Amino acid sequence: MSAPAEQVTDSDVMVEIRSVHKSFGPLAVLRGIDLSVRAGEVAVVLGPSGSGKSTLLRTINHLEKADQGWIAVDGDPVGYRRSGDTLYELREREVLRRRTRIGFVFQNFNLFPHLTVLDNIIEAPVAALGRPRREAVAAAERLLARVGLADKAGAYPRHLSGGQQQRVAIARALALEPKLLLFDEPTSALDPELVGEVLDVIRDLARGGTTMIVVTHEIGFAREVADTVVFMDEGRIIEQGPPADVLDRPAHERTRAFLSKVL
């Protein structure tokens, strides 16, 4: 595979996505996505169901392989290594190792039900990164305190509310000290009264300068936290910009129509 002729020269860019296409059989899900996210920036992705938002996140950490185009995180091509003008696909073990740089928080938590909260958090640092268990436990305890669950280390996921499980999932993602955090509708599986506790944790991460791409339907959250709002429809980015522009003065009729139904 030929390496992109256009190389990233801005050292502040954490995520660079260029001309990414993805299809599943005859269904084109991503149709030429271009997006840059700077280090420390929060990009919130909005759009109707089926617009390609979740697939975009999954291509960023190579859970789905792009059919065309390229993605780089912190200057490294996702799923490939560069040698001169050629990109070579990485072996699965190396893909998994590089994926530890990108935290992913799913809408349905994806915690291991047979492990305690503490063991859920330390599993990847110990198994994937080879960190000593004692070091991983100390870090996990700090993370649990950070997400307000210091007293839940020995609990099992089934004993937690949905909001608590999602906060554990965030702590688990942070345990790998990723350069980028991806959130795929992190509150969509929660009862309404539990949404706030998860959004509060994400707000805290944003204040701390964590680079994040967040797919959500929470428009108020996007207005408050996002540096950039991205609106997608039918596999394309229709418009993007500061929240005040996209949410209050959308340029595209499709964006206006969507917002009129959700605001």
Accessible surface in RSA format (square Angstrom, percent):
REM  Atomic radii and reference values for relative SASA: ProtOr
REM  Chains: A
REM  Algorithm: Lee & Richards
REM  Probe-radius: 1.40
REM  Slices: 20
REM RES _ NUM      All-atoms   Total-Side   Main-Chain    Non-polar    All polar
REM                ABS   REL    ABS   REL    ABS   REL    ABS   REL    ABS   REL
RES MET A   1   108.08  56.0  59.29  39.2  48.79 116.2  67.49  57.4  40.59  53.8
RES SER A   2    92.68  78.3  75.56 100.8  17.12  39.4  36.01  76.7  56.67  79.4
RES ALA A   3    15.46  14.2   2.55   3.9  12.90  29.4   2.55   3.6  12.90  34.2
RES PRO A   4    15.75  11.5   3.16   2.9  12.59  45.8  14.01  11.6   1.74  10.8
RES ALA A   5   110.19 101.3  69.31 107.0  40.88  93.0  80.74 113.7  29.46  78.0
RES GLU A   6   110.45  63.4 100.57  76.1   9.89  23.5  51.66  99.9  58.80  48.0
RES GLN A   7    79.28  44.3  65.88  48.1  13.39  31.9  48.54 103.3  30.74  23.3
RES VAL A   8    50.50  33.2  19.90  18.0  30.60  73.7  24.85  21.6  25.65  69.6
RES THR A   9   131.22  93.3  95.38  96.7  35.83  85.4  70.60  94.8  60.62  91.6
RES ASP A  10    52.93  37.1  43.69  43.5   9.24  21.8  29.38  69.1  23.55  23.5
RES SER A  11   111.91  94.6  74.15  99.0  37.76  87.0  56.88 121.1  55.03  77.1
RES ASP A  12    81.03  56.8  79.86  79.5   1.16   2.8   9.85  23.2  71.18  71.0
RES VAL A  13    19.52  12.8  11.29  10.2   8.23  19.8  11.54  10.0   7.98  21.6
RES MET A  14    22.44  11.6  21.11  14.0   1.33   3.2  21.71  18.5   0.73   1.0
RES VAL A  15     0.00   0.0   0.00   0.0   0.00   0.0   0.00   0.0   0.00   0.0
RES GLU A  16    14.36   8.2  14.18  10.7   0.18   0.4   1.42   2.8  12.94  10.6
RES ILE A  17     0.00   0.0   0.00   0.0   0.00   0.0   0.00   0.0   0.00   0.0
RES ARG A  18    53.56  22.5  53.56  27.3   0.00   0.0  18.27  25.0  35.29  21.4
RES SER A  19    58.23  49.2  56.91  76.0   1.32   3.0  26.98  57.5  31.25  43.8
RES VAL A  20     0.00   0.0   0.00   0.0   0.00   0.0   0.00   0.0   0.00   0.0
RES HIS A  21    60.51  33.1  60.51  42.1   0.00   0.0  34.48  35.5  26.03  30.3
RES LYS A  22    22.72  11.1  22.64  13.9   0.08   0.2   0.00   0.0  22.72  24.2
RES SER A  23    44.09  37.3  34.38  45.9   9.70  22.4  15.35  32.7  28.74  40.3
RES PHE A  24    86.75  43.4  75.59  46.8  11.17  29.1  80.57  48.8   6.18  17.7
RES GLY A  25    67.91  83.8   0.00   N/A  67.91  83.8  38.09 104.5  29.82  66.8
RES PRO A  26   146.91 107.1 106.72  97.3  40.19 146.1 120.20  99.2  26.71 166.0
RES LEU A  27   113.21  63.0 110.51  79.1   2.70   6.8 113.21  79.5   0.00   0.0
RES ALA A  28    34.47  31.7  26.93  41.6   7.54  17.2  26.93  37.9   7.54  20.0
RES VAL A  29    21.12  13.9  16.10  14.6   5.01  12.1  20.19  17.5   0.93   2.5
RES LEU A  30     1.62   0.9   0.00   0.0   1.62   4.1   0.00   0.0   1.62   4.3
RES ARG A  31    88.92  37.3  80.00  40.8   8.92  21.2   9.43  12.9  79.49  48.2
RES GLY A  32    28.21  34.8   0.00   N/A  28.21  34.8   9.65  26.5  18.56  41.6
RES ILE A  33     0.35   0.2   0.00   0.0   0.35   0.9   0.35   0.3   0.00   0.0
RES ASP A  34    64.76  45.4  59.17  58.9   5.59  13.2  25.65  60.4  39.11  39.0
RES LEU A  35     3.40   1.9   0.44   0.3   2.96   7.4   3.40   2.4   0.00   0.0
RES SER A  36    45.08  38.1  26.25  35.0  18.83  43.4  23.18  49.4  21.89  30.7
RES VAL A  37     0.62   0.4   0.62   0.6   0.00   0.0   0.62   0.5   0.00   0.0
RES ARG A  38   114.93  48.3 114.93  58.6   0.00   0.0  41.20  56.3  73.74  44.7
RES ALA A  39    56.76  52.2  34.74  53.6  22.02  50.1  35.09  49.4  21.66  57.4
RES GLY A  40    32.13  39.6   0.00   N/A  32.13  39.6  15.49  42.5  16.64  37.3
RES GLU A  41    29.54  17.0  27.10  20.5   2.45   5.8   9.22  17.8  20.32  16.6
RES VAL A  42     2.66   1.8   2.66   2.4   0.00   0.0   2.66   2.3   0.00   0.0
RES ALA A  43     0.49   0.4   0.49   0.8   0.00   0.0   0.49   0.7   0.00   0.0
RES VAL A  44     0.00   0.0   0.00   0.0   0.00   0.0   0.00   0.0   0.00   0.0
RES VAL A  45     0.02   0.0   0.02   0.0   0.00   0.0   0.02   0.0   0.00   0.0
RES LEU A  46     1.29   0.7   1.29   0.9   0.00   0.0   1.29   0.9   0.00   0.0
RES GLY A  47     0.00   0.0   0.00   N/A   0.00   0.0   0.00   0.0   0.00   0.0
RES PRO A  48    29.52  21.5  25.75  23.5   3.77  13.7  29.52  24.4   0.00   0.0
RES SER A  49   103.44  87.4  74.87  99.9  28.58  65.8  46.27  98.5  57.17  80.1
RES GLY A  50    77.23  95.2   0.00   N/A  77.23  95.2  41.44 113.7  35.79  80.2
RES SER A  51     1.77   1.5   0.01   0.0   1.76   4.1   1.58   3.4   0.19   0.3
RES GLY A  52     6.51   8.0   0.00   N/A   6.51   8.0   4.02  11.0   2.49   5.6
RES LYS A  53     8.27   4.0   6.53   4.0   1.74   4.1   1.11   1.0   7.15   7.6
RES SER A  54    38.31  32.4  35.81  47.8   2.50   5.8  25.60  54.5  12.71  17.8
RES THR A  55    18.62  13.2  17.85  18.1   0.77   1.8   0.09   0.1  18.53  28.0
RES LEU A  56     0.06   0.0   0.06   0.0   0.00   0.0   0.06   0.0   0.00   0.0
RES LEU A  57     0.01   0.0   0.01   0.0   0.00   0.0   0.01   0.0   0.00   0.0
RES ARG A  58    77.97  32.7  77.97  39.7   0.00   0.0  18.51  25.3  59.46  36.0
RES THR A  59     2.04   1.5   0.12   0.1   1.92   4.6   0.12   0.2   1.92   2.9
RES ILE A  60     0.00   0.0   0.00   0.0   0.00   0.0   0.00   0.0   0.00   0.0
RES ASN A  61     5.36   3.7   3.18   3.1   2.18   5.3   0.61   1.5   4.75   4.6
RES HIS A  62    25.63  14.0  17.95  12.5   7.68  19.6  10.90  11.2  14.73  17.1
RES LEU A  63    61.49  34.2  37.15  26.6  24.35  61.2  38.72  27.2  22.77  61.3
RES GLU A  64    38.51  22.1  36.88  27.9   1.63   3.9   2.32   4.5  36.19  29.5
RES LYS A  65    92.52  45.1  87.74  53.8   4.78  11.4  51.20  46.1  41.33  44.0
RES ALA A  66    21.87  20.1  10.38  16.0  11.49  26.1  10.38  14.6  11.49  30.4
RES ASP A  67    81.42  57.0  47.03  46.8  34.40  81.3  25.64  60.3  55.78  55.6
RES GLN A  68   108.79  60.8 103.58  75.7   5.21  12.4  31.62  67.3  77.17  58.5
RES GLY A  69    21.50  26.5   0.00   N/A  21.50  26.5   9.18  25.2  12.32  27.6
RES TRP A  70    33.50  13.4  28.38  13.7   5.12  12.0  25.07  13.4   8.43  13.7
RES ILE A  71     9.94   5.7   5.32   4.0   4.62  11.1   5.32   3.8   4.62  12.5
RES ALA A  72     3.07   2.8   2.45   3.8   0.62   1.4   2.45   3.5   0.62   1.6
RES VAL A  73     9.06   6.0   6.80   6.2   2.26   5.4   6.80   5.9   2.26   6.1
RES ASP A  74    59.13  41.4  42.57  42.4  16.56  39.2   3.20   7.5  55.93  55.8
RES GLY A  75    42.89  52.9   0.00   N/A  42.89  52.9  26.03  71.4  16.85  37.7
RES ASP A  76    51.88  36.3  51.03  50.8   0.85   2.0   4.12   9.7  47.77  47.6
RES PRO A  77     7.99   5.8   7.59   6.9   0.41   1.5   7.59   6.3   0.41   2.5
RES VAL A  78    20.20  13.3  10.30   9.3   9.90  23.9  14.73  12.8   5.46  14.8
RES GLY A  79     3.04   3.7   0.00   N/A   3.04   3.7   0.06   0.2   2.98   6.7
RES TYR A  80    25.87  12.1  25.87  14.7   0.00   0.0  19.69  14.8   6.18   7.6
RES ARG A  81   118.16  49.6 116.68  59.5   1.49   3.5  36.62  50.0  81.55  49.4
RES ARG A  82    88.39  37.1  58.49  29.8  29.89  71.2  29.84  40.8  58.54  35.5
RES SER A  83    55.35  46.8  44.12  58.9  11.22  25.9  10.32  22.0  45.02  63.1
RES GLY A  84    65.20  80.4   0.00   N/A  65.20  80.4  43.29 118.8  21.91  49.1
RES ASP A  85   123.45  86.5 115.05 114.5   8.40  19.9  33.04  77.8  90.41  90.2
RES THR A  86    46.03  32.7  46.03  46.7   0.00   0.0  15.89  21.3  30.14  45.6
RES LEU A  87     3.52   2.0   0.97   0.7   2.56   6.4   0.97   0.7   2.56   6.9
RES TYR A  88   101.92  47.6  99.05  56.4   2.86   7.5  64.27  48.3  37.65  46.4
RES GLU A  89    93.46  53.7  64.79  49.0  28.67  68.3  23.86  46.2  69.59  56.8
RES LEU A  90    21.57  12.0   9.29   6.6  12.28  30.9  11.64   8.2   9.93  26.7
RES ARG A  91   206.85  86.8 197.52 100.7   9.33  22.2  74.62 102.0 132.23  80.1
RES GLU A  92   108.59  62.3 101.02  76.4   7.57  18.0  57.61 111.4  50.98  41.6
RES ARG A  93   204.72  86.0 198.26 101.1   6.46  15.4  76.46 104.5 128.26  77.7
RES GLU A  94    44.81  25.7  43.69  33.1   1.12   2.7  21.45  41.5  23.36  19.1
RES VAL A  95     8.19   5.4   6.48   5.9   1.71   4.1   7.27   6.3   0.92   2.5
RES LEU A  96    90.33  50.3  86.01  61.5   4.32  10.9  86.25  60.6   4.07  11.0
RES ARG A  97   119.86  50.3 113.29  57.8   6.57  15.6  56.13  76.7  63.73  38.6
RES ARG A  98    48.29  20.3  46.61  23.8   1.68   4.0  15.41  21.1  32.87  19.9
RES ARG A  99    47.51  19.9  41.93  21.4   5.58  13.3  27.10  37.0  20.40  12.4
RES THR A 100    18.64  13.3  15.73  16.0   2.90   6.9  10.87  14.6   7.76  11.7
RES ARG A 101    63.80  26.8  60.28  30.7   3.52   8.4  25.23  34.5  38.56  23.4
RES ILE A 102    13.65   7.8   7.90   5.9   5.75  13.9   7.90   5.7   5.75  15.6
RES GLY A 103     3.02   3.7   0.00   N/A   3.02   3.7   3.02   8.3   0.00   0.0
RES PHE A 104    22.64  11.3   8.58   5.3  14.06  36.6   8.58   5.2  14.06  40.2
RES VAL A 105     0.95   0.6   0.00   0.0   0.95   2.3   0.95   0.8   0.00   0.0
RES PHE A 106    49.31  24.7  48.96  30.3   0.35   0.9  48.96  29.7   0.35   1.0
RES GLN A 107    60.40  33.8  60.02  43.9   0.39   0.9   6.80  14.5  53.61  40.7
RES ASN A 108    96.13  66.3  84.68  81.8  11.45  27.6  23.87  57.4  72.26  69.8
RES PHE A 109    27.83  13.9  27.66  17.1   0.16   0.4  27.66  16.8   0.16   0.5
RES ASN A 110    80.12  55.3  59.21  57.2  20.91  50.4  23.64  56.9  56.48  54.6
RES LEU A 111    19.70  11.0   2.00   1.4  17.70  44.5   2.00   1.4  17.70  47.6
RES PHE A 112    83.05  41.5  82.86  51.3   0.19   0.5  83.05  50.3   0.00   0.0
RES PRO A 113    93.53  68.2  91.19  83.1   2.34   8.5  91.66  75.7   1.87  11.6
RES HIS A 114   127.30  69.6 104.30  72.5  23.00  58.8  85.20  87.8  42.10  49.0
RES LEU A 115    39.41  22.0  38.27  27.4   1.15   2.9  39.41  27.7   0.00   0.0
RES THR A 116    24.73  17.6  24.52  24.9   0.21   0.5  20.81  28.0   3.91   5.9
RES VAL A 117     0.27   0.2   0.19   0.2   0.07   0.2   0.27   0.2   0.00   0.0
RES LEU A 118    29.16  16.2  29.16  20.9   0.00   0.0  29.16  20.5   0.00   0.0
RES ASP A 119    39.42  27.6  38.71  38.5   0.71   1.7   8.10  19.1  31.32  31.2
RES ASN A 120     0.07   0.0   0.07   0.1   0.00   0.0   0.00   0.0   0.07   0.1
RES ILE A 121     0.42   0.2   0.42   0.3   0.00   0.0   0.42   0.3   0.00   0.0
RES ILE A 122     5.01   2.9   4.88   3.6   0.13   0.3   5.01   3.6   0.00   0.0
RES GLU A 123    71.77  41.2  65.63  49.7   6.14  14.6  27.55  53.3  44.23  36.1
RES ALA A 124    22.43  20.6  20.72  32.0   1.71   3.9  22.26  31.3   0.17   0.5
RES PRO A 125     3.30   2.4   3.30   3.0   0.00   0.0   3.30   2.7   0.00   0.0
RES VAL A 126    54.10  35.6  47.45  43.0   6.65  16.0  47.45  41.2   6.65  18.0
RES ALA A 127    76.64  70.5  37.72  58.2  38.92  88.5  46.72  65.8  29.92  79.2
RES ALA A 128    57.64  53.0  24.86  38.4  32.78  74.6  33.98  47.9  23.66  62.7
RES LEU A 129    64.52  35.9  32.86  23.5  31.66  79.6  38.16  26.8  26.35  70.9
RES GLY A 130    60.26  74.3   0.00   N/A  60.26  74.3  31.09  85.3  29.17  65.3
RES ARG A 131    51.48  21.6  46.13  23.5   5.35  12.7  15.19  20.8  36.29  22.0
RES PRO A 132    84.43  61.5  72.57  66.2  11.85  43.1  84.43  69.7   0.00   0.0
RES ARG A 133   139.37  58.5 132.12  67.3   7.25  17.3  59.09  80.8  80.28  48.7
RES ARG A 134   212.01  89.0 201.73 102.8  10.28  24.5  82.99 113.4 129.02  78.2
RES GLU A 135    93.02  53.4  85.45  64.6   7.57  18.0  41.18  79.7  51.83  42.3
RES ALA A 136     5.18   4.8   0.15   0.2   5.02  11.4   2.56   3.6   2.62   6.9
RES VAL A 137    30.17  19.9  30.17  27.3   0.00   0.0  30.17  26.2   0.00   0.0
RES ALA A 138    40.30  37.1  37.05  57.2   3.25   7.4  38.78  54.6   1.52   4.0
RES ALA A 139    23.31  21.4  22.57  34.8   0.74   1.7  22.84  32.2   0.48   1.3
RES ALA A 140     1.33   1.2   0.75   1.2   0.58   1.3   0.90   1.3   0.43   1.1
RES GLU A 141    91.44  52.5  85.77  64.9   5.67  13.5  28.12  54.4  63.32  51.7
RES ARG A 142   157.21  66.0 147.68  75.3   9.52  22.7  75.70 103.5  81.50  49.4
RES LEU A 143    21.91  12.2  21.65  15.5   0.26   0.7  21.91  15.4   0.00   0.0
RES LEU A 144     0.78   0.4   0.78   0.6   0.00   0.0   0.78   0.5   0.00   0.0
RES ALA A 145    59.87  55.0  40.78  62.9  19.09  43.4  42.51  59.9  17.35  46.0
RES ARG A 146   117.24  49.2  84.38  43.0  32.86  78.2  41.35  56.5  75.89  46.0
RES VAL A 147     3.33   2.2   0.21   0.2   3.11   7.5   2.17   1.9   1.16   3.1
RES GLY A 148    51.92  64.0   0.00   N/A  51.92  64.0  31.45  86.3  20.47  45.8
RES LEU A 149     3.43   1.9   3.43   2.5   0.00   0.0   3.43   2.4   0.00   0.0
RES ALA A 150    68.91  63.4  45.69  70.5  23.22  52.8  47.23  66.5  21.68  57.4
RES ASP A 151   119.59  83.8  82.34  82.0  37.25  88.1  50.58 119.0  69.01  68.8
RES LYS A 152    58.07  28.3  57.57  35.3   0.49   1.2   9.86   8.9  48.21  51.4
RES ALA A 153    24.85  22.9  23.41  36.1   1.44   3.3  23.57  33.2   1.28   3.4
RES GLY A 154    59.38  73.2   0.00   N/A  59.38  73.2  36.94 101.4  22.44  50.3
RES ALA A 155    20.97  19.3  12.23  18.9   8.74  19.9  18.56  26.1   2.41   6.4
RES TYR A 156    72.72  33.9  72.72  41.4   0.00   0.0  34.32  25.8  38.40  47.3
RES PRO A 157     7.72   5.6   7.72   7.0   0.00   0.0   7.72   6.4   0.00   0.0
RES ARG A 158   171.58  72.0 133.72  68.2  37.86  90.1  72.60  99.2  98.97  60.0
RES HIS A 159   114.21  62.4  82.95  57.7  31.26  80.0  65.25  67.2  48.96  57.0
RES LEU A 160    12.91   7.2   0.47   0.3  12.44  31.3   2.09   1.5  10.82  29.1
RES SER A 161    44.17  37.3  28.96  38.7  15.20  35.0  38.04  81.0   6.13   8.6
RES GLY A 162    19.24  23.7   0.00   N/A  19.24  23.7  10.74  29.5   8.50  19.0
RES GLY A 163     0.00   0.0   0.00   N/A   0.00   0.0   0.00   0.0   0.00   0.0
RES GLN A 164    37.52  21.0  37.52  27.4   0.00   0.0   1.62   3.4  35.90  27.2
RES GLN A 165    33.46  18.7  33.46  24.5   0.00   0.0   0.00   0.0  33.46  25.4
RES GLN A 166     0.00   0.0   0.00   0.0   0.00   0.0   0.00   0.0   0.00   0.0
RES ARG A 167    31.07  13.0  31.07  15.8   0.00   0.0   0.78   1.1  30.29  18.4
RES VAL A 168     0.06   0.0   0.06   0.1   0.00   0.0   0.06   0.1   0.00   0.0
RES ALA A 169     2.14   2.0   1.08   1.7   1.05   2.4   1.08   1.5   1.05   2.8
RES ILE A 170     0.00   0.0   0.00   0.0   0.00   0.0   0.00   0.0   0.00   0.0
RES ALA A 171     0.00   0.0   0.00   0.0   0.00   0.0   0.00   0.0   0.00   0.0
RES ARG A 172    39.52  16.6  38.88  19.8   0.64   1.5  16.93  23.1  22.58  13.7
RES ALA A 173     7.88   7.2   1.39   2.1   6.49  14.8   7.88  11.1   0.00   0.0
RES LEU A 174    18.93  10.5  13.78   9.9   5.15  12.9  13.78   9.7   5.15  13.9
RES ALA A 175     6.24   5.7   2.79   4.3   3.44   7.8   4.20   5.9   2.03   5.4
RES LEU A 176    28.12  15.7  21.12  15.1   7.00  17.6  21.12  14.8   7.00  18.8
RES GLU A 177   130.99  75.2 105.47  79.8  25.52  60.8  41.68  80.6  89.31  72.9
RES PRO A 178    22.46  16.4   2.92   2.7  19.54  71.0   2.95   2.4  19.52 121.3
RES LYS A 179    89.84  43.8  76.86  47.2  12.99  30.9  56.91  51.2  32.94  35.1
RES LEU A 180     0.04   0.0   0.00   0.0   0.04   0.1   0.00   0.0   0.04   0.1
RES LEU A 181     0.07   0.0   0.07   0.1   0.00   0.0   0.07   0.1   0.00   0.0
RES LEU A 182     0.00   0.0   0.00   0.0   0.00   0.0   0.00   0.0   0.00   0.0
RES PHE A 183     0.00   0.0   0.00   0.0   0.00   0.0   0.00   0.0   0.00   0.0
RES ASP A 184    11.37   8.0  11.37  11.3   0.00   0.0   0.00   0.0  11.37  11.3
RES GLU A 185    27.99  16.1  26.74  20.2   1.26   3.0   2.84   5.5  25.15  20.5
RES PRO A 186     0.59   0.4   0.53   0.5   0.07   0.2   0.53   0.4   0.07   0.4
RES THR A 187     9.51   6.8   5.87   5.9   3.64   8.7   0.14   0.2   9.36  14.2
RES SER A 188    61.73  52.2  21.30  28.4  40.43  93.1  32.14  68.4  29.59  41.5
RES ALA A 189    51.70  47.5  14.39  22.2  37.31  84.9  26.00  36.6  25.70  68.1
RES LEU A 190    17.81   9.9   0.14   0.1  17.67  44.4   2.53   1.8  15.28  41.1
RES ASP A 191    81.79  57.3  78.65  78.3   3.14   7.4   7.38  17.4  74.41  74.2
RES PRO A 192   116.81  85.1 100.81  91.9  16.01  58.2 104.05  85.9  12.77  79.4
RES GLU A 193   135.92  78.0 100.71  76.2  35.21  83.8  64.65 125.0  71.27  58.2
RES LEU A 194    34.11  19.0  34.11  24.4   0.00   0.0  34.11  24.0   0.00   0.0
RES VAL A 195    21.99  14.5  21.99  19.9   0.00   0.0  21.99  19.1   0.00   0.0
RES GLY A 196    36.26  44.7   0.00   N/A  36.26  44.7  32.57  89.4   3.68   8.2
RES GLU A 197    48.76  28.0  38.77  29.3   9.98  23.8  22.73  44.0  26.03  21.3
RES VAL A 198     0.00   0.0   0.00   0.0   0.00   0.0   0.00   0.0   0.00   0.0
RES LEU A 199    10.30   5.7  10.30   7.4   0.00   0.0  10.30   7.2   0.00   0.0
RES ASP A 200    80.29  56.2  76.10  75.7   4.19   9.9  24.53  57.7  55.77  55.6
RES VAL A 201    16.84  11.1  13.54  12.3   3.31   8.0  16.83  14.6   0.02   0.1
RES ILE A 202     0.00   0.0   0.00   0.0   0.00   0.0   0.00   0.0   0.00   0.0
RES ARG A 203    46.54  19.5  45.77  23.3   0.77   1.8  13.69  18.7  32.84  19.9
RES ASP A 204    56.19  39.4  53.96  53.7   2.23   5.3  13.03  30.7  43.16  43.0
RES LEU A 205     1.36   0.8   1.36   1.0   0.00   0.0   1.36   1.0   0.00   0.0
RES ALA A 206    22.36  20.6   9.01  13.9  13.35  30.4   9.35  13.2  13.01  34.5
RES ARG A 207   177.96  74.7 138.39  70.5  39.57  94.2  81.89 111.9  96.07  58.2
RES GLY A 208    61.05  75.3   0.00   N/A  61.05  75.3  28.61  78.5  32.44  72.6
RES GLY A 209    40.50  49.9   0.00   N/A  40.50  49.9  24.80  68.1  15.70  35.2
RES THR A 210    29.92  21.3  22.27  22.6   7.65  18.2  16.72  22.5  13.20  19.9
RES THR A 211     6.87   4.9   4.60   4.7   2.27   5.4   0.00   0.0   6.87  10.4
RES MET A 212     0.00   0.0   0.00   0.0   0.00   0.0   0.00   0.0   0.00   0.0
RES ILE A 213     0.00   0.0   0.00   0.0   0.00   0.0   0.00   0.0   0.00   0.0
RES VAL A 214     0.41   0.3   0.41   0.4   0.00   0.0   0.41   0.4   0.00   0.0
RES VAL A 215     0.17   0.1   0.17   0.2   0.00   0.0   0.17   0.1   0.00   0.0
RES THR A 216     2.18   1.6   1.69   1.7   0.49   1.2   0.98   1.3   1.20   1.8
RES HIS A 217    79.26  43.3  63.25  44.0  16.01  41.0  53.01  54.6  26.25  30.5
RES GLU A 218    57.99  33.3  55.87  42.3   2.12   5.0   4.38   8.5  53.61  43.8
RES ILE A 219    11.86   6.8   8.17   6.1   3.69   8.9   8.17   5.9   3.69  10.0
RES GLY A 220    51.14  63.1   0.00   N/A  51.14  63.1  37.27 102.3  13.86  31.1
RES PHE A 221     6.28   3.1   0.70   0.4   5.59  14.5   0.70   0.4   5.59  16.0
RES ALA A 222     0.00   0.0   0.00   0.0   0.00   0.0   0.00   0.0   0.00   0.0
RES ARG A 223    98.83  41.5  84.26  43.0  14.57  34.7  52.80  72.2  46.03  27.9
RES GLU A 224   108.84  62.5  73.25  55.4  35.59  84.7  43.42  84.0  65.43  53.4
RES VAL A 225    19.98  13.1   5.33   4.8  14.65  35.3   9.57   8.3  10.41  28.2
RES ALA A 226    10.96  10.1   0.00   0.0  10.96  24.9   0.00   0.0  10.96  29.0
RES ASP A 227    74.45  52.2  58.23  58.0  16.22  38.4  16.99  40.0  57.47  57.3
RES THR A 228    22.79  16.2  22.79  23.1   0.00   0.0   9.72  13.1  13.07  19.8
RES VAL A 229     0.00   0.0   0.00   0.0   0.00   0.0   0.00   0.0   0.00   0.0
RES VAL A 230     0.00   0.0   0.00   0.0   0.00   0.0   0.00   0.0   0.00   0.0
RES PHE A 231     0.80   0.4   0.80   0.5   0.00   0.0   0.80   0.5   0.00   0.0
RES MET A 232     0.00   0.0   0.00   0.0   0.00   0.0   0.00   0.0   0.00   0.0
RES ASP A 233    17.63  12.4  16.45  16.4   1.18   2.8   0.00   0.0  17.63  17.6
RES GLU A 234   116.47  66.9 107.59  81.4   8.89  21.2  35.31  68.3  81.17  66.3
RES GLY A 235     1.04   1.3   0.00   N/A   1.04   1.3   0.09   0.2   0.95   2.1
RES ARG A 236   112.30  47.2 112.24  57.2   0.06   0.1  36.48  49.9  75.82  46.0
RES ILE A 237    35.41  20.1  10.38   7.7  25.02  60.3  10.38   7.5  25.02  67.9
RES ILE A 238    46.92  26.7  22.92  17.1  24.00  57.8  26.09  18.8  20.83  56.5
RES GLU A 239    27.19  15.6  20.13  15.2   7.05  16.8  19.64  38.0   7.55   6.2
RES GLN A 240    82.72  46.3  57.24  41.8  25.48  60.7  22.10  47.0  60.63  46.0
RES GLY A 241    14.18  17.5   0.00   N/A  14.18  17.5  14.18  38.9   0.00   0.0
RES PRO A 242    73.16  53.3  72.82  66.4   0.34   1.2  72.82  60.1   0.34   2.1
RES PRO A 243    17.74  12.9  17.74  16.2   0.00   0.0  17.74  14.6   0.00   0.0
RES ALA A 244    47.95  44.1  44.48  68.6   3.46   7.9  46.44  65.4   1.51   4.0
RES ASP A 245    59.35  41.6  58.63  58.4   0.72   1.7  19.19  45.2  40.15  40.0
RES VAL A 246     2.75   1.8   2.75   2.5   0.00   0.0   2.75   2.4   0.00   0.0
RES LEU A 247     6.43   3.6   0.00   0.0   6.43  16.2   0.00   0.0   6.43  17.3
RES ASP A 248    78.98  55.3  49.02  48.8  29.96  70.8  21.21  49.9  57.77  57.6
RES ARG A 249   154.92  65.0 135.73  69.2  19.18  45.7  74.28 101.5  80.63  48.9
RES PRO A 250    20.40  14.9  12.65  11.5   7.75  28.2  12.65  10.4   7.75  48.2
RES ALA A 251    86.34  79.4  56.03  86.5  30.31  69.0  64.17  90.4  22.17  58.7
RES HIS A 252    80.49  44.0  76.76  53.4   3.72   9.5  55.13  56.8  25.36  29.5
RES GLU A 253   107.82  61.9 104.26  78.9   3.56   8.5  60.13 116.3  47.69  38.9
RES ARG A 254    74.12  31.1  70.93  36.2   3.19   7.6  34.68  47.4  39.43  23.9
RES THR A 255     0.81   0.6   0.81   0.8   0.00   0.0   0.81   1.1   0.00   0.0
RES ARG A 256   102.08  42.9  96.05  49.0   6.03  14.4  46.72  63.9  55.36  33.6
RES ALA A 257    32.69  30.1  27.10  41.8   5.59  12.7  32.67  46.0   0.01   0.0
RES PHE A 258    14.79   7.4  14.17   8.8   0.62   1.6  14.79   9.0   0.00   0.0
RES LEU A 259     6.36   3.5   6.36   4.5   0.00   0.0   6.36   4.5   0.00   0.0
RES SER A 260    86.40  73.0  50.34  67.2  36.06  83.1  48.69 103.7  37.71  52.8
RES LYS A 261   170.07  83.0 132.75  81.4  37.32  88.9  86.39  77.8  83.68  89.1
RES VAL A 262    63.56  41.8  31.88  28.9  31.67  76.3  38.18  33.2  25.38  68.8
RES LEU A 263   120.27  67.0  57.93  41.4  62.34 156.7  88.22  62.0  32.05  86.2
END  Absolute sums over single chains surface
CHAIN  1 A    12233.0       9421.3       2811.6       6209.9       6023.1
END  Absolute sums over all chains
TOTAL         12233.0       9421.3       2811.6       6209.9       6023.1
